[in-house]
Amino acid sequence: MPRRTATMLASTLVLIALLCVGVLMKVPYSEMSPGPTVNTLGDAGGEPVLQISGHKTYPTSGNLNMTTVRVTGADYNMNIVEAVYGWLAHDDVVVPHDTLYPDGKTEEQSTQENAEEFSQSQESAKVAALRELDIPVASRVIVSSVLKDSPSEGTLHAGDVIRAVDGSAVRAPEDVAKFVTKHKPGQDVVFTIVPAAEAKAAEKAGKEPTATKKVTVTTEESVEGDRAVVGIQAGTDHTFPFTVDIKLADVGGPSAGLMFALGIVDKLTPGALTGGKFVAGTGTIDDGGKVGPIGGIEMKLVGARGAGAEYFLTPDENCAAAASDIPSGLTLVRVKTIADAKKSLDKIRAGDTAGLPSCSAS
């Protein structure tokens, strides 16, 4: 066999061996890629994303798209060839597996957590939107969850409204822990509550629940051994003056909060908030309208531009990362609050884009 032919054959065999090793060798990485975008002003799955009843609504136009990121599952075993391809691909990002699934979290656990965050983001989006329009929203502190085998099990229940602890009025979730930890383990705490069933009935009737009762819970020592606890998680619930439903399946996490809130504002006010323009964006939102950072900003920019977006509402804390690689034709708009976003949409609608707050890579 000629030397050149033998060399080529040997090289080919080595290459095949390396490819086989690459395919078989698993690495602890996961992949993120651009996911679908959904217009909060439009339909998804054959029905409107935002459904409002009991209050006047107005026609909308243009786009206020929420954006998503696709990720590989917790059980997906990436090989070294896929990892290298992902590192080289411009539209994908390869990250350590623990970044997406920390502490050995399973895909089921991650999905459940994302669903809970998505539900909370919907609630906060509704509160922020209505308060931005000066529409009153009643809020109250509730028992969000009760730990199994805790002192509160069977006495307090998820959904109970907490009016007071030991006679001291409760105005925020953190008040509950503050009052409980004044006790020593083994001492009694008296909760003044509205039972969950009565609270739910009042909410359905559009009223604030009033009937209360007192229940006593004996504290125990925390796992850390540094304070008294009763085994509940306190949260916030709201009574809305009319119905706002958000219908969107197969989406999780809190990052659509800002875009949901803006979609609600648009439907409740005359005129098109975007002026018919294609605006996309992302960002968590709290009850006060503050916009928070999210993950996967680079992927969301790619997905938004691919769908046709011209402007992207970007959380202030994500601006530097977003500005480091902006898809051609997409303008980043920095936002800190829902009020910021509304002002920027006013400028976009008026064509005053030179005055938009921008993102910097520094």
Secondary structure, DSSP 8 states (H G I E B T S, - for coil): --HHHHHHHHHHHHHHHHHHHHHH-B-SEEEEEEEEEEETTSEETTEESEEEESS------SEEEEEEEEE--TT---BHHHHHHHHH-SS-EEEEHHHHSGGG--HHHHHHHHHHHHHHHHHHHHHHHHHHTT---EEEEEEEEE-TTSTTBTTB-TT-EEEEETTEE--SHHHHHHHHTTS-TT-EEEEEEE-HHHHHHHHHTT------EEEEEE-EE-TTSSSEE-SEEEEEEEE-SSEEEE---S--SSTTHHHHHHHHHHHHSSS-TTTT-EEEE--EE-TT-BEE--S-HHHHHHHHHHHT-SEEEEEGGGHHHHHTS--TT-EEEEESBHHHHHHHHHHHHHT-GGGS------
